[in-house]
């Protein structure tokens, strides 16, 4: 399965063209937030792939203008072709904002997901805006990661975690790919295409 991941910066390669051939063989699109809703709506118009998203810390505007043709998967596990995707957007709280959380607030969000995690027997992809604490996050409060994300990876050992928020142009300390235990960590800054191993399952999208 080929997945296009997006975050934080709009790609001129995608935004400036209405040519659907610019997304060849893409099965799924995942947005990690901080992108204008108009941008995601535009991408959704020239692909048959589902466009799933979580919110970034600058996405309060989605309250009034959600992206058309896209699906928010905050606080839920979404199945696509047998792949279980858990969505948890937002960043550390450093000012007022709908999609900002303290460590305790994020812990509560994850705690409320435990019944769903049990029913779904875990998850395969953790889709977030912020990184996990101590895993390619920043030292400043706005870019600090969440401890709850590390615990999720420690417990469920998902195949991937995909996040944004720590822009690759901030410096070499923020890699595109890294590994934490059994989990491949992907920084989705701007755009990136990755391969996810196909699962043999007849689970319908929901």
N, C-alpha and C positions, 0 to 999 in steps of 0.2 A: 504494500500500500504506500503510495506517494502522498506525503502530507506537506502542504505549504503552510509555514508558520509566519506570523506577522506581529510586529510590536513597535510602538513608540515613534517610528519615523515612516512617513509615507514614501513608497518607492516610486520614483518617476517612471521606472520601467513598466510598472503596472498602471499607474494613475494616468499617464499621458497617452495611453493607447486603448482603443476599443476593439482590438484584435484578439479574439478568444484563443488564437494559437499561441499567445504568450503564456498560457497555462496548460501546456500539453500533459496529458496523462496524470493530472492531479485528482486524487480521490477525495481529499478532505482538506479544508482550510481552517486553521485555528488561529484566532487573534488573542494576544495576551494584553491588549488594552493600550490606552493613550493614543488612539487613532480617531480621527474625525469620523462620525457616523456616516457622513456622505461618502467617504472613501470606502468603507466596508460595503455600503449599499451599491456603489459602483462595481466593485469586484464581484458581488453576488449576481450582477446582471449578465456577466459573460462567462459564467462557469456553471456546470451542472453539479459540481461538488458542494456539499453542505458547508456553510460558513458558520462556525461556532465561535463564541467569544466570551471572555470575562472582562470585567471593568479594570481600567487603570485608575490611578489616583487623580487623574485629570478628566475623568469621564462623567462628571456630574451632569454634563450636557445631554447624556443619553436619557435622562429622565424626561426631557421634553422632546427629544428627537432620537429615538432608537434607530439603529441601522435597519433598513428594509431588507427583507429576504434573508436575514441572519437570525441565529438562535442563541440566546443567552443561556449558559449552562452553570451560572453561579449556584453554589450550594447544592449540587446534584451530581449524580453519575449518569452520563449519557452513553448509550451503547451505539456504536456504529460498526457494522460488519464484524461483530464479535469483540471489538475493542472497547474497553470500559474507560471513559474519560471523566475524571473528577475535576470540576471547576471551582476555583477559589481565587477571586480577583482581589484587588486593592493593595495598598502599601501600608507601611508603618504610619501611625498618626503623628504628623508634625505640624498640622494646622487644621482648621475646620475643613471638613469635606465628607461627602457621603461614603466614599470608598476608601476611607482610611481607618485603621484599627490599631489598638494597642495589642501587645502580645496576649494579654488576657482575653480581649475581645475575639481575637482570631482563635484562641484555644476554645472558646465557647462555640464558635461556628463549627469547628471540627468535631467537638463533642456531640453536637446535634446531628451530625452525619453518621455516627456510629451504627444506628440501626440499618441505615442504607448500606454502609460498608459491609455489614454482616450479611445482608440479603444478597448483595452482589459479589460476595466473596473477594472483596478488595477491588483493585482497579489497576489499569495498565498504564495510563498516562495521567500525570498530575499537571493540570493546566492552570497557571497562576500569572499574576502580574509581577509580584515581588519574588525575589529569590528566597531560598531557605537560609536560615541563620547560619553564618559561618561557611557557606558554600557559595563562593563568588559574589557575596554581597558587599555593600560598602561599609565603611567605618562610621559614616555620618548617619544620624537618625533617619532622615528621609529614605536612604537607600539600604538600611539595615534589613536583613531578612527575618522570616518568622521561624521561631523554634517549632511551631506546630507542623510545619512542612517537613522538617527533619524527622520528627517522630513518625509522621505518616510514611516516609520512605524507610525508616528503620523497621517499622512494623509490617508493612505490606510489600516492600521491595518491588515497586512498580518498574516497568521496563524503561520509562522515560519520565522526566520532569521537564516541562517547557515553560519558560518564564520570559519576562522582559525587564523593564525598569532600569537595569544597570546597562546603559548604552555602551556598545562596543567602542564608540569613539571617546569614551571617558579615559581609556588607558588599557595597557596590555594586561593588567591584572584581571580583566573581565574576558574570559575566553568564550569562543563560540560554543565549544563542546568540552565537557569534562565528565568525570564519573564519580558518583558517590555510592559506595557499596555496590549493589547490583543495578543501580539506576544511572542511565545516561542523562546528563543535564544538558539542555539545549537553551542557549540564549537566542531568542527569536528576533532580536533587533532588526528592524526594517523588513527583511524577508529572507527566508531560508527554506530549502526543500530537503526533506529527509525521507528516508525509507523506514517504514515500520513493518516488521514481519507479519505476514498475513495469518490470521487466526482461522481455524476451521470451526465456524460457528454459524448457526442460522438465526442468531438473535437479531430481531428487527430494530431499527433505530427508534428511540423513544426519548 
